[in-house]
Amino acid sequence: MSRLYNQRQKDADEAHRIQVKAGFLGGAQWTAFGIGATTLGHVYSPFFRKQTLPLKVFLVTITAVFGFTLSADHALLGFETRRRIEEAAVRKEARMELAKRGLVPTETEISKWREANGK
């Protein structure tokens, strides 16, 4: 049971690391986009030029938060998909081997098979 807990903790730490990295990169990219769009709006639009500085900063902040959230979520979903595919492959291998031995592949048997094969 502790091996499973350690694996889940390792996966959670890896997911957190991936999410933070992607979030910062996405936030930086979308912040640059927000600054660029606000600058272009200020230079080319008399209506936008009349708007207050706090509104313009708010628009840049919203784009940054959007980029941070979207990028972090996308990276986490990708990680979860990869882990799910890996887990399904291991479980399929366990079921096949257990069936060859004539055992019913229950959760207990799959857990014993994992321990025996180090997976």
N, CA, C and O of each residue as an XYZ file, in Angstrom:
476
protein
N       0.822     -1.195      0.000
C       0.000      0.000      0.000
C       0.863      1.255      0.000
O       0.497      2.248     -0.628
N       1.981      1.235      0.677
C       2.827      2.428      0.738
C       3.476      2.706     -0.619
O       3.739      3.861     -0.954
N       3.742      1.628     -1.421
C       4.321      1.836     -2.739
C       3.335      2.582     -3.639
O       3.721      3.469     -4.401
N       2.057      2.209     -3.540
C       1.020      2.881     -4.314
C       0.888      4.335     -3.864
O       0.746      5.236     -4.690
N       0.934      4.556     -2.552
C       0.862      5.920     -2.031
C       2.056      6.739     -2.516
O       1.892      7.888     -2.926
N       3.247      6.162     -2.473
C       4.441      6.878     -2.935
C       4.342      7.217     -4.414
O       4.732      8.306     -4.833
N       3.815      6.278     -5.210
C       3.663      6.540     -6.645
C       2.671      7.668     -6.889
O       2.899      8.536     -7.732
N       1.573      7.648     -6.150
C       0.576      8.713     -6.311
C       1.132     10.065     -5.867
O       0.844     11.089     -6.486
N       1.918     10.070     -4.809
C       2.523     11.314     -4.338
C       3.524     11.833     -5.370
O       3.597     13.034     -5.631
N       4.295     10.908     -5.953
C       5.256     11.290     -6.992
C       4.525     11.863     -8.206
O       4.967     12.856     -8.784
N       3.411     11.243     -8.596
C       2.612     11.739     -9.712
C       2.029     13.121     -9.402
O       2.010     13.997    -10.266
N       1.562     13.308     -8.182
C       1.006     14.607     -7.796
C       2.078     15.689     -7.829
O       1.823     16.803     -8.287
N       3.268     15.370     -7.350
C       4.365     16.340     -7.388
C       4.763     16.678     -8.821
O       5.019     17.838     -9.147
N       4.812     15.659     -9.671
C       5.144     15.873    -11.077
C       4.069     16.715    -11.765
O       4.389     17.614    -12.542
N       2.800     16.428    -11.483
C       1.698     17.199    -12.060
C       1.775     18.657    -11.619
O       1.544     19.565    -12.418
N       2.096     18.877    -10.358
C       2.221     20.245     -9.846
C       3.370     20.975    -10.538
O       3.227     22.135    -10.926
N       4.497     20.307    -10.690
C       5.652     20.925    -11.347
C       5.317     21.289    -12.796
O       5.634     22.387    -13.254
N       4.683     20.372    -13.507
C       4.311     20.617    -14.905
C       3.322     21.779    -14.996
O       3.442     22.640    -15.867
N       2.359     21.792    -14.102
C       1.333     22.824    -14.118
C       1.912     24.205    -13.829
O       1.542     25.181    -14.482
N       2.810     24.295    -12.865
C       3.408     25.581    -12.524
C       4.265     26.098    -13.677
O       4.195     27.274    -14.035
N       5.072     25.213    -14.253
C       5.933     25.622    -15.366
C       5.111     26.114    -16.554
O       5.388     27.176    -17.111
N       4.100     25.338    -16.938
C       3.263     25.727    -18.071
C       2.477     26.998    -17.757
O       2.283     27.843    -18.631
N       2.030     27.130    -16.521
C       1.288     28.326    -16.135
C       2.121     29.583    -16.252
O       1.652     30.596    -16.771
N       3.349     29.527    -15.775
C       4.213     30.702    -15.871
C       4.544     31.045    -17.318
O       4.548     32.218    -17.693
N       4.821     30.034    -18.131
C       5.120     30.303    -19.536
C       3.899     30.888    -20.254
O       4.012     31.876    -20.979
N       2.742     30.273    -20.048
C       1.521     30.782    -20.669
C       1.153     32.168    -20.166
O       0.717     33.021    -20.940
N       1.328     32.392    -18.869
C       1.047     33.710    -18.309
C       1.947     34.782    -18.898
O       1.498     35.892    -19.186
N       3.225     34.446    -19.078
C       4.162     35.410    -19.671
C       3.797     35.712    -21.122
O       3.827     36.867    -21.546
N       3.456     34.680    -21.875
C       3.086     34.892    -23.280
C       1.827     35.746    -23.401
O       1.780     36.677    -24.206
N       0.818     35.433    -22.612
C      -0.424     36.184    -22.704
C      -0.292     37.582    -22.105
O      -1.013     38.493    -22.512
N       0.611     37.767    -21.150
C       0.869     39.116    -20.646
C       1.476     39.965    -21.750
O       1.089     41.119    -21.938
N       2.425     39.394    -22.478
C       3.034     40.118    -23.598
C       1.978     40.457    -24.646
O       1.974     41.558    -25.194
N       1.085     39.512    -24.921
C       0.005     39.774    -25.870
C      -0.885     40.906    -25.364
O      -1.248     41.801    -26.128
N      -1.235     40.871    -24.087
C      -2.091     41.911    -23.508
C      -1.452     43.280    -23.558
O      -2.116     44.271    -23.863
N      -0.152     43.340    -23.258
C       0.558     44.617    -23.318
C       0.601     45.124    -24.752
O       0.380     46.306    -25.012
N       0.889     44.209    -25.682
C       0.934     44.606    -27.091
C      -0.415     45.095    -27.589
O      -0.490     46.120    -28.267
N      -1.478     44.377    -27.263
C      -2.817     44.776    -27.706
C      -3.226     46.109    -27.078
O      -3.822     46.956    -27.744
N      -2.909     46.289    -25.815
C      -3.239     47.549    -25.144
C      -2.453     48.705    -25.743
O      -2.988     49.799    -25.922
N      -1.196     48.468    -26.048
C      -0.369     49.505    -26.668
C      -0.916     49.875    -28.043
O      -1.034     51.056    -28.372
N      -1.249     48.866    -28.845
C      -1.818     49.141    -30.164
C      -3.148     49.883    -30.043
O      -3.418     50.813    -30.803
N      -3.969     49.473    -29.093
C      -5.235     50.164    -28.873
C      -5.021     51.608    -28.476
O      -5.753     52.490    -28.925
N      -4.029     51.863    -27.642
C      -3.734     53.222    -27.200
C      -3.218     54.079    -28.359
O      -3.583     55.248    -28.482
N      -2.377     53.499    -29.198
C      -1.779     54.260    -30.299
C      -2.797     54.540    -31.404
O      -2.834     55.646    -31.944
N      -3.627     53.545    -31.747
C      -4.475     53.661    -32.929
C      -5.940     54.002    -32.667
O      -6.658     54.337    -33.609
N      -6.403     53.928    -31.428
C      -7.822     54.168    -31.168
C      -8.005     55.369    -30.238
O      -7.593     55.331    -29.078
N      -8.622     56.428    -30.749
C      -8.879     57.589    -29.879
C      -9.818     57.234    -28.716
O      -9.679     57.780    -27.622
N     -10.761     56.331    -28.947
C     -11.663     55.911    -27.871
C     -10.886     55.191    -26.770
O     -11.085     55.459    -25.585
N     -10.009     54.284    -27.163
C      -9.237     53.524    -26.174
C      -8.240     54.429    -25.452
O      -7.970     54.231    -24.267
N      -7.695     55.414    -26.155
C      -6.731     56.338    -25.558
C      -7.371     57.123    -24.414
O      -6.690     57.494    -23.458
N      -8.678     57.378    -24.510
C      -9.382     58.148    -23.476
C      -9.645     57.331    -22.211
O      -9.995     57.897    -21.175
N      -9.483     56.024    -22.281
C      -9.765     55.173    -21.131
C      -8.695     55.372    -20.052
O      -7.580     55.809    -20.334
N      -9.062     55.043    -18.825
C      -8.149     55.266    -17.702
C      -7.053     54.194    -17.663
O      -7.197     53.103    -18.214
N      -5.973     54.542    -17.003
C      -4.874     53.602    -16.837
C      -5.306     52.349    -16.067
O      -4.921     51.248    -16.461
N      -6.087     52.467    -14.990
C      -6.522     51.244    -14.293
C      -7.300     50.280    -15.192
O      -7.157     49.067    -15.045
N      -8.107     50.782    -16.108
C      -8.834     49.904    -17.018
C      -7.856     49.168    -17.936
O      -8.006     47.970    -18.180
N      -6.872     49.881    -18.435
C      -5.889     49.264    -19.336
C      -5.068     48.212    -18.593
O      -4.782     47.145    -19.137
N      -4.694     48.509    -17.369
C      -3.962     47.535    -16.556
C      -4.842     46.329    -16.258
O      -4.365     45.194    -16.259
N      -6.120     46.567    -16.003
C      -7.062     45.477    -15.769
C      -7.139     44.558    -16.987
O      -7.151     43.337    -16.830
N      -7.190     45.112    -18.184
C      -7.247     44.305    -19.400
C      -5.990     43.458    -19.567
O      -6.069     42.297    -19.969
N      -4.834     44.035    -19.261
C      -3.583     43.262    -19.338
C      -3.588     42.159    -18.289
O      -3.176     41.034    -18.572
N      -4.046     42.468    -17.091
C      -4.094     41.476    -16.016
C      -5.037     40.324    -16.368
O      -4.728     39.160    -16.113
N      -6.175     40.653    -16.949
C      -7.130     39.611    -17.337
C      -6.517     38.684    -18.378
O      -6.693     37.468    -18.294
N      -5.802     39.231    -19.356
C      -5.169     38.366    -20.357
C      -4.094     37.498    -19.721
O      -3.932     36.337    -20.096
N      -3.359     38.050    -18.762
C      -2.323     37.262    -18.081
C      -2.933     36.113    -17.287
O      -2.441     34.986    -17.351
N      -3.987     36.384    -16.549
C      -4.651     35.344    -15.761
C      -5.258     34.286    -16.681
O      -5.188     33.092    -16.389
N      -5.850     34.723    -17.786
C      -6.406     33.787    -18.764
C      -5.310     32.862    -19.297
O      -5.498     31.647    -19.358
N      -4.181     33.426    -19.677
C      -3.073     32.622    -20.203
C      -2.514     31.671    -19.165
O      -2.226     30.513    -19.467
N      -2.359     32.153    -17.949
C      -1.846     31.314    -16.867
C      -2.767     30.114    -16.643
O      -2.309     28.973    -16.587
N      -4.060     30.382    -16.518
C      -5.029     29.331    -16.229
C      -5.154     28.348    -17.384
O      -5.130     27.135    -17.178
N      -5.286     28.866    -18.588
C      -5.474     28.006    -19.752
C      -4.255     27.113    -19.980
O      -4.410     25.922    -20.248
N      -3.069     27.661    -19.881
C      -1.853     26.879    -20.115
C      -1.645     25.821    -19.035
O      -1.292     24.681    -19.339
N      -1.860     26.192    -17.789
C      -1.687     25.235    -16.695
C      -2.694     24.090    -16.815
O      -2.341     22.928    -16.613
N      -3.928     24.414    -17.139
C      -4.953     23.384    -17.268
C      -4.659     22.461    -18.445
O      -4.814     21.244    -18.335
N      -4.241     23.026    -19.556
C      -3.918     22.219    -20.733
C      -2.756     21.258    -20.443
O      -2.798     20.093    -20.839
N      -1.738     21.745    -19.762
C      -0.591     20.898    -19.421
C      -1.006     19.783    -18.458
O      -0.562     18.644    -18.604
N      -1.844     20.099    -17.486
C      -2.306     19.088    -16.531
C      -3.151     18.023    -17.226
O      -3.006     16.835    -16.936
N      -4.018     18.426    -18.122
C      -4.834     17.458    -18.852
C      -3.961     16.535    -19.702
O      -4.236     15.340    -19.807
N      -2.919     17.087    -20.302
C      -1.989     16.258    -21.072
C      -1.275     15.245    -20.200
O      -1.128     14.083    -20.580
N      -0.830     15.683    -19.031
C      -0.152     14.777    -18.093
C      -1.092     13.662    -17.642
O      -0.707     12.493    -17.610
N      -2.333     14.031    -17.290
C      -3.298     13.026    -16.848
C      -3.602     12.016    -17.953
O      -3.759     10.826    -17.680
N      -3.683     12.479    -19.179
C      -3.941     11.581    -20.304
C      -2.796     10.591    -20.473
O      -3.023      9.394    -20.650
N      -1.559     11.097    -20.418
C      -0.400     10.201    -20.542
C      -0.372      9.169    -19.425
O      -0.111      7.993    -19.680
N      -0.637      9.587    -18.189
C      -0.636      8.654    -17.052
C      -1.752      7.611    -17.199
O      -1.550      6.438    -16.888
N      -2.915      8.036    -17.670
C      -4.026      7.114    -17.849
C      -3.684      6.062    -18.903
O      -4.007      4.887    -18.730
N      -3.040      6.469    -19.982
C      -2.641      5.527    -21.031
C      -1.609      4.536    -20.495
O      -1.695      3.337    -20.761
N      -0.615      5.050    -19.726
C       0.393      4.164    -19.134
C      -0.247      3.165    -18.177
O       0.084      1.979    -18.194
N      -1.158      3.644    -17.349
C      -1.828      2.785    -16.367
C      -2.664      1.718    -17.068
O      -2.685      0.563    -16.643
N      -3.351      2.104    -18.138
C      -4.167      1.140    -18.878
C      -3.290      0.058    -19.508
O      -3.686     -1.106    -19.558
N      -2.104      0.434    -19.987
C      -1.205     -0.554    -20.592
C      -0.705     -1.556    -19.546
O      -0.645     -2.757    -19.810
N      -0.351     -1.060    -18.370
C       0.120     -1.948    -17.304
C      -1.001     -2.880    -16.869
O      -0.776     -4.076    -16.681
N      -2.202     -2.347    -16.708
C      -3.336     -3.172    -16.282
C      -3.680     -4.217    -17.343
O      -4.038     -5.346    -17.007
N      -3.576     -3.852    -18.605
C      -3.848     -4.805    -19.677
C      -2.830     -5.942    -19.655
O      -3.182     -7.112    -19.803
N      -1.555     -5.575    -19.468
C      -0.508     -6.594    -19.375
C      -0.760     -7.523    -18.191
O      -0.610     -8.739    -18.314
N      -1.138     -6.962    -17.053
C      -1.419     -7.767    -15.860
C      -2.599     -8.700    -16.105
O      -2.543     -9.878    -15.750
N      -3.662     -8.185    -16.708
C      -4.828     -9.031    -16.976
C      -4.471    -10.189    -17.900
O      -4.922    -11.317    -17.695
N      -3.655     -9.905    -18.924
C      -3.276    -10.959    -19.871
C      -2.452    -12.048    -19.179
O      -2.704    -13.239    -19.366
N      -1.475    -11.633    -18.385
C      -0.630    -12.618    -17.697
C      -1.421    -13.426    -16.678
O      -1.253    -14.641    -16.572
N      -2.279    -12.750    -15.934
C      -3.089    -13.465    -14.946
C      -4.052    -14.435    -15.620
O      -4.286    -15.531    -15.112
N      -4.604    -14.044    -16.745
C      -5.515    -14.938    -17.472
C      -4.756    -16.152    -18.007
O      -5.301    -17.255    -18.032
N      -3.513    -15.963    -18.432
C      -2.713    -17.091    -18.913
C      -2.448    -18.099    -17.801
O      -2.353    -19.302    -18.047
N      -2.330    -17.593    -16.568
C      -2.104    -18.470    -15.415
C      -3.410    -19.112    -14.926
O      -3.392    -19.999    -14.072
N      -4.531    -18.658    -15.470
C      -5.817    -19.206    -15.044
C      -6.411    -18.490    -13.851
O      -7.322    -19.015    -13.210
N      -5.921    -17.307    -13.539
C      -6.447    -16.533    -12.412
C      -7.405    -15.460    -12.913
O      -7.258    -14.952    -14.024
N      -8.373    -15.127    -12.095
C      -9.293    -14.043    -12.408
C      -8.582    -12.738    -12.049
O      -8.120    -12.583    -10.918
N      -8.487    -11.795    -12.994
C      -7.736    -10.557    -12.728
C      -8.521     -9.562    -11.864
O      -9.014     -8.553    -12.368
N      -8.631     -9.846    -10.589
C      -9.277     -8.922     -9.656
C      -8.268     -7.844     -9.266
O      -7.087     -7.932     -9.601
N      -8.743     -6.846     -8.569
C      -7.848     -5.764     -8.127
C      -6.741     -6.298     -7.224
O      -5.595     -5.855     -7.303
N      -7.092     -7.246     -6.371
C      -6.098     -7.834     -5.470
C      -5.029     -8.572     -6.259
O      -3.838     -8.431     -5.984
N      -5.455     -9.356     -7.236
C      -4.486    -10.103     -8.050
C      -3.617     -9.166     -8.884
O      -2.422     -9.405     -9.053
N      -4.214     -8.116     -9.395
C      -3.429     -7.143    -10.178
C      -2.410     -6.460     -9.275
O      -1.273     -6.234     -9.689
N      -2.800     -6.130     -8.052
C      -1.861     -5.517     -7.100
C      -0.706     -6.460     -6.777
O       0.449     -6.037     -6.728
N      -1.016     -7.737     -6.556
C       0.038     -8.728     -6.292
C       0.956     -8.863     -7.505
O       2.174     -8.963     -7.358
N       0.372     -8.865     -8.700
C       1.165     -8.968     -9.923
C       2.094     -7.761    -10.070
O       3.251     -7.905    -10.464
N       1.577     -6.569     -9.750
C       2.407     -5.353     -9.813
C       3.608     -5.455     -8.874
O       4.736     -5.151     -9.260
N       3.356     -5.882     -7.653
C       4.448     -6.023     -6.679
C       5.471     -7.037     -7.133
O       6.674     -6.827     -6.977
N       4.995     -8.143     -7.700
C       5.899     -9.199     -8.151
C       6.741     -8.754     -9.352
O       7.892     -9.166     -9.495
N       6.158     -7.912    -10.213
C       6.853     -7.485    -11.424
C       7.439     -6.078    -11.324
O       8.062     -5.597    -12.270
N       7.243     -5.424    -10.193
C       7.836     -4.101     -9.987
C       7.232     -3.010    -10.863
O       7.939     -2.104    -11.303
N       5.942     -3.090    -11.115
C       5.306     -2.074    -11.972
C       4.282     -1.296    -11.213
O       3.647     -0.401    -11.771
